[in-house]
Amino acid sequence: MNVEAMKDAAGARAAALVTADMALGVGTGTTTERFIRALAASGIRPQVVVPSSLATGRALAAAGFAVHEPAGVRRLDLYVDGADEIDPALQLIKGGGGALVREKLLATIAERFVCIADERKLVPALGTFPLPVEVVPAAVAAVAERLLGLGDAVTPRTGFVSDNGNRILDVTGIDLRFPGEVEALLDSIPGVVGNGVFAHRRPDLVTVGQADGSVREVHRPV
């Protein structure tokens, strides 16, 4: 089974969890696009659908869903999103698509967070994928200098501005043996809006599309 088919399988399993009475949050990325397609094909239209990015909002609208802005939503029944890396404790690195701040917001206000992924995203430890950090424009140089003291390299994402009007710095070489501590440390740096470590709000369930065509469900450790 190719990667796209694995993403389709994971997205379809998550779409089966959606009901019409839900307030649903939808993440950003190629795997989430598969979830949107599967949900549209199911015919189910949740009461409230909230995108984590402008791109996801456009994809949802094109698929026939009425889209609500995150600013007007206090809670969600379910949030569905992908990940760039997933460790055995279901701690994540997210933000390859640059929507990490709104993604973390929606995950935090959701009663249930379901992550969808192909099996390549499961890793023994976080840290191979560059860690995205969203920074207000005025603080880019100062934050980059601080981050160089934590990692091996800091690369501003060229030509990219987040939906919030901010810049993304991709950091490699950060010690992520204790992801929760890193998440809190990065958020404490003045000028940082958010970072791509999801350790304090881990998914409750991960649906993993596998090469043999099956979907494995991994539940958050108690």
Phi and psi in degrees as a GROMACS rama.xvg file:
@    title "Ramachandran Plot"
@    xaxis  label "Phi"
@    yaxis  label "Psi"
@TYPE xy
-80.6551  172.083  ASN-2
-61.7368  -42.3761  VAL-3
-61.7963  -38.254  GLU-4
-67.4893  -35.8329  ALA-5
-65.3918  -39.8932  MET-6
-64.3667  -41.1551  LYS-7
-58.7228  -44.0823  ASP-8
-64.6336  -44.5225  ALA-9
-64.4285  -41.5586  ALA-10
-65.6053  -39.6448  GLY-11
-65.4269  -38.1712  ALA-12
-63.8471  -41.1852  ARG-13
-68.5947  -36.8907  ALA-14
-61.438  -30.3957  ALA-15
-68.2213  -12.4026  ALA-16
-89.1381  -8.45823  LEU-17
-86.9046  137.938  VAL-18
-123.825  162.776  THR-19
-67.9829  -21.8534  ALA-20
-90.3621  7.18079  ASP-21
-85.9566  153.714  MET-22
-97.4523  116.272  ALA-23
-115.405  132.533  LEU-24
-104.096  142.066  GLY-25
-127.296  129.063  VAL-26
-80.8782  -162.971  GLY-27
-127.358  140.866  THR-28
133.94  174.4  GLY-29
-68.5079  -34.9725  THR-30
-70.9833  -37.413  THR-31
-64.7545  -31.5841  THR-32
-59.3485  -37.4758  GLU-33
-66.6482  -37.6943  ARG-34
-61.6727  -43.8389  PHE-35
-61.3026  -43.5086  ILE-36
-61.021  -44.6716  ARG-37
-65.5823  -39.5594  ALA-38
-67.2786  -40.8779  LEU-39
-62.4239  -41.2857  ALA-40
-66.5298  -26.9095  ALA-41
-71.6903  -22.5998  SER-42
84.4939  -4.03391  GLY-43
-79.4483  132.6  ILE-44
-123.724  98.8307  ARG-45
-59.2798  154.796  PRO-46
-60.6645  -41.4402  GLN-47
-131.057  131.615  VAL-48
-129.366  122.873  VAL-49
-121.569  121.206  VAL-50
-87.8593  153.648  PRO-51
-90.8109  -3.52978  SER-52
-156.165  163.983  SER-53
-63.6704  -38.4325  LEU-54
-62.8699  -42.8522  ALA-55
-66.2199  -37.8623  THR-56
-60.0726  -40.7783  GLY-57
-66.4646  -41.1686  ARG-58
-65.0151  -39.5881  ALA-59
-66.4872  -43.5649  LEU-60
-62.6468  -40.613  ALA-61
-64.8639  -27.8891  ALA-62
-86.8309  0.966609  ALA-63
97.8061  11.8151  GLY-64
-94.4534  142.489  PHE-65
-80.6337  125.928  ALA-66
-103.475  135.296  VAL-67
-108.957  144.116  HIS-68
-75.9727  142.295  GLU-69
-58.2018  -31.5673  PRO-70
-61.5201  -23.5026  ALA-71
-99.0791  8.10176  GLY-72
-115.762  128.676  VAL-73
-96.4213  -30.1671  ARG-74
-151.112  157.601  ARG-75
-127.965  148.071  LEU-76
-77.0452  -37.5192  ASP-77
-147.303  137.682  LEU-78
-124.648  130.064  TYR-79
-121.234  128.554  VAL-80
-157.705  164.77  ASP-81
-92.9515  -167.245  GLY-82
-156.717  157.555  ALA-83
-92.9891  -32.7027  ASP-84
-146.062  145.52  GLU-85
-135.49  122.346  ILE-86
-95.0975  175.692  ASP-87
-61.9541  -23.8142  PRO-88
-88.1023  5.78055  ALA-89
64.3274  28.7681  LEU-90
-81.5889  146.455  GLN-91
-124.829  156.612  LEU-92
-112.54  128.21  ILE-93
-132.877  167.16  LYS-94
114.022  8.52804  GLY-95
-58.5565  -29.4197  GLY-96
-89.5403  -2.28234  GLY-97
84.9173  9.2725  GLY-98
-105.686  22.6881  ALA-99
-59.372  -36.1062  LEU-100
-68.4012  -47.4055  VAL-101
-70.1233  -32.5582  ARG-102
-62.1465  -44.7288  GLU-103
-67.207  -36.8929  LYS-104
-58.0884  -50.4379  LEU-105
-67.9205  -38.2425  LEU-106
-61.6705  -37.1402  ALA-107
-71.2343  -34.1889  THR-108
-90.7599  2.53063  ILE-109
-89.7699  137.721  ALA-110
-63.6348  -36.9394  GLU-111
-137.705  133.144  ARG-112
-116.16  117.318  PHE-113
-112.495  124.838  VAL-114
-101.473  137.076  CYS-115
-117.155  136.356  ILE-116
-159.636  156.538  ALA-117
-89.069  162.636  ASP-118
-64.0219  -16.0226  GLU-119
-66.8374  -21.5743  ARG-120
-79.6927  -11.5333  LYS-121
-79.7355  123.269  LEU-122
-129.84  153.873  VAL-123
-69.0613  -28.0853  PRO-124
-155.463  147.964  ALA-125
-72.8368  152.581  LEU-126
134.331  -13.0025  GLY-127
-74.3992  -42.7023  THR-128
-74.3959  134.925  PHE-129
-57.7811  139.089  PRO-130
-88.6861  116.442  LEU-131
-78.25  137.943  PRO-132
-129.679  123.033  VAL-133
-91.078  131.517  GLU-134
-134.12  139.541  VAL-135
-65.2382  145.997  VAL-136
-55.4407  -38.1366  PRO-137
-67.2083  -16.9349  ALA-138
-106.82  5.94782  ALA-139
-57.1269  -49.9183  VAL-140
-65.0933  -44.5092  ALA-141
-66.5054  -41.886  ALA-142
-68.7061  -40.0665  VAL-143
-58.7304  -40.7584  ALA-144
-62.6713  -41.8648  GLU-145
-65.8993  -40.8875  ARG-146
-68.6143  -29.0973  LEU-147
-63.3468  -23.9557  LEU-148
-78.4909  -9.73767  GLY-149
-107.889  -28.6623  LEU-150
-128.115  -173.019  GLY-151
-89.0697  -33.6176  ASP-152
-153.016  146.559  ALA-153
-126.624  123.033  VAL-154
-121.906  112.295  THR-155
-62.6705  136.301  PRO-156
-75.0669  110.366  ARG-157
-67.6658  131.542  THR-158
68.9192  16.8286  GLY-159
-119.699  132.439  PHE-160
-126.35  132.169  VAL-161
-68.3643  166.863  SER-162
-61.8534  -17.4648  ASP-163
-91.3432  1.03437  ASN-164
84.6389  17.7143  GLY-165
-110.425  171.596  ASN-166
-98.7352  156.621  ARG-167
-114.509  128.804  ILE-168
-107.696  125.977  LEU-169
-99.0667  123.609  ASP-170
-113.015  131.008  VAL-171
-114.561  151.807  THR-172
85.8027  8.6764  GLY-173
-72.92  137.837  ILE-174
-73.1949  111.095  ASP-175
-111.506  31.0869  LEU-176
-65.2132  -26.4067  ARG-177
-126.145  79.9475  PHE-178
-59.1795  -37.2597  PRO-179
-62.2654  -38.3775  GLY-180
-67.3059  -40.3136  GLU-181
-65.6225  -42.2258  VAL-182
-57.4944  -46.7896  GLU-183
-67.5771  -39.6678  ALA-184
-62.7633  -47.0463  LEU-185
-62.8553  -40.191  LEU-186
-66.8822  -19.3723  ASP-187
-84.0226  -9.13864  SER-188
-78.0368  124.365  ILE-189
-57.9053  132.692  PRO-190
99.3218  -18.019  GLY-191
-83.3221  127.703  VAL-192
-90.4637  -34.5749  VAL-193
-177.688  167.483  GLY-194
-138.466  164.822  ASN-195
-86.657  9.28882  GLY-196
-82.402  123.556  VAL-197
-112.537  84.5759  PHE-198
-111.158  -34.0797  ALA-199
-80.024  -30.7887  HIS-200
-119.256  89.4661  ARG-201
-87.9034  157.577  ARG-202
-66.0905  148.376  PRO-203
-78.7788  -26.2056  ASP-204
-150.263  140.379  LEU-205
-118.866  126.831  VAL-206
-98.9272  120.735  THR-207
-113.011  114.04  VAL-208
-76.0102  129.647  GLY-209
-114.055  160.485  GLN-210
-63.4298  -25.2736  ALA-211
-83.6258  3.39526  ASP-212
96.1498  -8.64202  GLY-213
-88.187  168.98  SER-214
-122.67  124.565  VAL-215
-100.844  136.258  ARG-216
-101.674  127.225  GLU-217
-117.555  119.675  VAL-218
-96.0578  149.013  HIS-219
-61.7441  132.41  ARG-220
-60.7846  143.289  PRO-221
